[in-house]
């Protein structure tokens, strides 16, 4: 008895091999927007490290020096709150625009999309159009195939390496990094991140591509929590397009019992994630608009109106007005405005001076000349300004309290830390027990820069 040709569940592979997607080349208004976004965003990424401001790189996260230079603003580890707020603002902005416009971030600004688009351009330039690429992959290894594949890989590796080099340049000054690379003296940490980021770019943009969006990106999974009926999505007009099929020229589609869709599958061929938008909204859709450009061109050739595939909302499809102002957008907008206002106010009123007071724990107090009680403190003065300042100390809280050391003002260079030993003295008859005092540090050349810190002054109990 012959075996049944039907496969049993045990015969099926646990994982299905990924099917390579060959996106078709397309021109159109949304394609032009994507190209402009790629050029602008990559221009910023590759160009910003070369921009200098105030004698140092304009955007530099100097981890060894624990300084973060952001366009004239220098943040220290003590300013971590600002970085945290910036990250929260970035997340809220993503949520806000997702609620309004769907996955436009994915289609136009996501790094995965941007670099994949660039790598795809290189592939199209070296291997040809979609049909030629498919034929080249199916064909035998000829001299032309080896040449085209090798040229593509060389350009991919070169671009990925330069991308890793630029990424490291946001943490190591780019001119210093270039000099180290030229003399082959790059440190182990910089070498590790250069190769890691280069490999990630090469793998994600060159090979994984849409699989990152489908299987690895968490945003694709939780985006539905931010969608509602007024969120902008890409949709296929079922009522207008169905039933789909080829038709005779010169005869109206409805007269042949057909809709406007000719079932040319161009919308599928141009999709970078390989989905069929005619099956409805899918989480793999990155809202790039390539299917809209393809369908509009077909409608133009057929003499039909555009919009068979278009950006729309569920409310629009149901005949309702689109509501931009709605509870979720109001909440996101309120949080964005509140945090942005707080960040702007905090940065504009930020004092470019940090003072930490640590009382000497080795001795409670010391008697001086029989009439004075002395306490010792260690001051850490951090100058966050772009220029050096001379600072003077004053102390208050006890009648007759004075600064015995330092006797003169001390200098702290820009972006530096001064460790200052401070000795305070007070009359013995007024400095009994534990007293709360205030130490003030003020810039002599700029009185608006001043900080006060509270501490304790300890004297004899009787």
N, C-alpha and C positions, 0 to 999 in steps of 0.2 A: 504494500500500500504506500503510495507516494505521500510525502509530507505536504502539508498545506502551505501554499505560497504566502499566506498571510503571516505577518510577524506577530509574535506574542510580545507583551509588555517587557518580558525579560530580555528580548533581543534588541530592544531600542537602547541607543546610547544615553547615558545619564546627562551628558552635556552635548548640545548641538554645536558643531563647528561654526564659527562666525563666517557669514557670507560677506565677501568683500563688496563694498558699495562703490560704484563708479558714478559720482555726481556729474550730470550733464552740464555743459557750459550754458550760461543764460545771461542775457542782458535785459535791463529794465530798470525801473525807478528804484525798486527795493534792492536790486543788485548794486546799483550805483551808491546807494546809502551804505550798504555793507562794505563796499570797497573804500568809501570815504572814511568810515569808522575804523577800518583796519589800518589805513595809512595814518590817521590821526593818532590812534592809540599806540601803535608801534613807534610812531615818531616820538611821542612822549616818553615811552619806555626806554628807547635806545638813546634819546637825546638828553634827558634830564641829568644823567650823571656827569655830562660834560659842562653843565651850567654851574658857574661859580658865583658866590655871593658873600661879601664880607670876608674875602681871602680864604674861604673854604668852600667845599662843594655845597651847592644849594640844598640838595636833599641827600642826607647821609646819616645812616644809623651806625654811629661809631661805638660798637659794643665794648672794645677794650678800654676806651676812654670814658665809657658810660655817658655819652652825649648823643643827642638826637637833633641834628640840624634840619629844620623844616622851613625853608624859604625865609631865612632871617631870624627865625625863632629857634632858640636852643633849649631843648628839654633835657632834664636830668632824670635819674631813676626816681627822685622824689616827686617828679611830675608825672608819674605813671598814670595818675587819674585822667590826665588829658588824653593820653593814648587810648585808655580804656573807653573814654567817651567817644573818641573818633571811631573806634571799631563799632561801638553801639550805634552811632549815627549811620555808619555804612550799612549795617544790617537793617536798620529801620528804613533807610532810603530804598534798599532793595525790596523790602516788604511793601512799602508805599507804592512804588512804581509797578510792582507785580499786581497789586490789587487794582491799579488803574489800567495798566497796559499789558498785563500778562507777562509772557516770557521774552519781552523785547531785550532784556539784559542778555539772555542766552543767545539770541539770534544776532546781536550786534556788538556786544561789549565784553562778553565772557572771554577770559584768556584762552580757554580751550577752543572756542569758536574762532578767535582772531588768529591764533597760530595755525590751526588746522586750515583755515582759508589760505594763509600764506604758503603752507606746505603744499596745498592742492594746486596753487598757481604754479609752483615749481614743477610739480608732477605734470601738469598740463603743458607746460613749456617744453619739458624734456621728452615726454612720451606722446603728446598729441591729444586729440579730442577723445571723448568718451569711447567712441567706437574703436579708435586706434589703440587706446589703452587696453580695452578688452581683448582685441585681436592679438596685441603684443603679449599679453599674459598667457593666452591660450596657445600661442605658437611656440615652435622649438627655439632653443637658444642659438641664435645666429650672432654674427659679429655686430650687426646693428642693435640687436636686443641687449647684448652685453654693454655696448657703448651707452645706450640710452639709460639703462638701469644704473650703470656705474656713475654716470654724470648726475643722475638724480640723487643718488646716495651721497655723493661728494658734496653737492649743494645742501642737502638736508643736514649732513653732519656739520658742515661749516656754519650754517645758520644756527643750529642747535648749540654749537660751541660758543658762538658769539652771544647768544642769548644767555647762556650760563655765565659767561664773562661779565655781561651787563648786570645780571642779577647780583653777582658778588660785588660789583662796583657800587651798589647801594649800601654796602657795609664796609668796604675798603675803598678809600679815595681812588678814583679811576686812574689818575695819573700815576699814583704810587703802584697800583695794581698792574698797569701797563709796563712800568719799569721792572717790576718783579718778574713778570712773564717774559720780558725780553732777556733778562739775565738768568732765567730759570731758577729763581730764588723764592718762588711762591710758597707760603707757609702751608702746613698740613691742613688746617681748617679751611682756608680759602680753596685749596686744591680739591678737598672733598666736596665742598658745596658747588664748585664750578663743574666738576664731573657729574655730580648728582643731578643738578638742575639741567645740564645739557642732556643727560640721558632721559630725564623726565620729559623734556620738550621733544626730543627725537622720538621717544616711544608714544607719547600721547598724541602729538600732532601728526606723526608720520604713519603710525600703525593702528593704534587703538581708536582714534578719532571718535566716531559716533558711539562706540562702546562705552567711552567715558560718560557720555550724556545718558546713555540707557541704563548702565549697570553700576556706575561708580559715583555719579554725582548725587548727593543727598537732596539737592534743591529740586530735582525732578520728582522726588517722592513726596515732599511735603508742600509742593506748590498749590495743590488743590485746597489746602487749608486757607489760602489767601485769595482764592478765586470766589467770585459770586456771579450773579446773572448780569452784572454790568461791567465785568472785566473784559478787556479787549482780547479776542482770540482770533485764530484763522479758522474759517469754516467754509465748507462746500455747500452750496445751495441745492439741497436734494430736490425740492419741488421744481426748480428750473432745469436742473441737469438730468433728471431721470425721466424715462428710461434712457440709458446711454447706449451709444453704438454708432457705427459708421453710417453715413447717409449719402444719397446721390446728390451731385451738384445741381444747383438750380432749383431744387425743390425744398420748400420750408420743412424744418425739422418736425414741427408739430403735424404737418400733413403726412409725414411718414410714421407717425406714432412715436417719435423720439424726442428726447429732451435736447438741451444745448450741448451736453457733454458728448464728444465724439469718441471717447474712450481711447485717446491717443497715448495715454499713460505718461505724457511729458511731465506732469506734476509729480509723478513718482520718480522719474528719471533724474530730475533736478534736485530732489530732496537729499540733503546731506546725511540724514539719518535713515533714509530708505523706506519711509512709511507712505501709505496711501491716505492722503487727507480726506478722500471721499468716504472713508470708513468712519469718519467722525473724529472728534478731538482725542488725541492720544498723548500720553505723558512724554513720548519720545519727541514730539514736535517742539522745536526750539523757536518757532515764530520768526523765522528768518525772511519769509515772504518770497522765497524762490518759486514756490508753486504758483503764487499769484502772478508773478512775471510771466511764467510759462503759459498759464491759462489765458492771461490777457492777450498774449501774442496770437494764440490760436483763435480767440474770439475776434480779434482784429482781422485775421485772414478770412474768417467766415462771415464777416460783416455783422456779427452779433455784438451786443453791448457787453462791456467788461463787467467783472464782479461775480462771475460764477464761483470763483474762489476769492475770498476777500477777508480783510480784517473787519470783524463785526463783534457783536455781543449777543448773549442769549436774549436780553431784553429787546434788542433791535429785531431779532428774528421773530419774536412774539408780538411785535407791533407796539412795544412800550418805549417810552423815552429813556435814554441812557442817563443814569443818575451818577454824576461824578461825586457830589457831596452825599455821602452815606456814612453810617456809623463807623465802619472799619477804616475808611479813608480819613474821617475826622479824627479818630484815635491816633492813627499813624502820623497825621499832620500835626496834631497837638504835641505829641511826643517829640517829633522832629523840631518843631519851633521852640519848645521848651528847652531841650538839650542844646540846640544850636545857640539860643540866647544865653544860656548859662555858660557855655563854652566861650562865646565871644566876650561876655562880661568878665569872666574869670581871667582870660588871657590879656584883656586890655588893662585890667587892674592888678595884674600879677606883679608881685614885688620881686625884682631881680636879685634877691638876697635871701639866703637861708642861714639861720643860726641855730646850732644845736649846743645846749649847755649841759655838761656832765660834771657833777660835783665830785671832787676828789674823795674817794671812799677810804683812803688809807689813814686819814686823820680827820676827826670831827672838827677840830678847830685848833688854833695855835695862839698862845698869848705872846704879844709883841710889846716890849718896853713896859710891861706891867699894867698898861692902861688901854691897850688895844687888843681886840680879838680879830684874828685873821682866818678867812676861809679861802680855799683854793679851788678853782674850777678849770676845766678844759673846755675851750670854745672851738667849735668847728664852724668856720665862716666860709660859706660858698658864694662866690661872686658869679651870678648867672647873667650878668650884663656882658655887652660886647667890648667894653673898655675897662681898664684898670681903675680901681678906686682906693682912696685912703679912708680908713674907718676909725672912728673914735668910740670909746666905751664910756658909758655912764651907768650908775647904779642908784637905786632909790628903794625906799621901804623902811629904812631905819635912820633916825636923826644922826647926822655925822658920818654916814656911810660914804666911803670914798674908794676909788680905784687906785690901789698901790702899784699894780703892774697889770698891763703895760703902762708905762708912764706917758708914752707918746702914741700918736696914731700909728696904725700899721697898714701896710699896703698889701692888696690882694689883686693879682693879675686877672684879666678877663677869663672867665671860664675855669677858674682855679679854686683850690681849697686852701685856706690858711688855718693851721692849728695853733691856737693862741692860749698860753697859760695866763690865767687871770687870778690875781690876788686881791681880795676885797677886805677892807679893815673898817671896823666900827668901834666906838667907845665901849669899853667893857661894861659900864653901868647901864648901857642901853641895848646891849646885844645878848641878853640872857634868854636861854631856852631856844626854841626853834621859831624863827621869824620868816615870813614870806617876803621876798624881795623881787625886784624887777631889774634885769640887765638890758640896757638898750644899746644897740649898735647902729650907728648913723654914718652915712658917707659924707665926708667933709665937703667934697666938691659938688655934691648933689643931695641937698637936704631931703628931697622927696623919697630917697632910698633909706629906709630905716626899719628896723625890726626890734620888737621887744619880746623877751622871754622871761617867764616866771621861774623862780627856783627857791631854794631854802638857804637861810643863813643860820648856822648853829653856834650857839655860845654856851657858857656854863649855866647850869640850872640854878645855882644859888650864888 
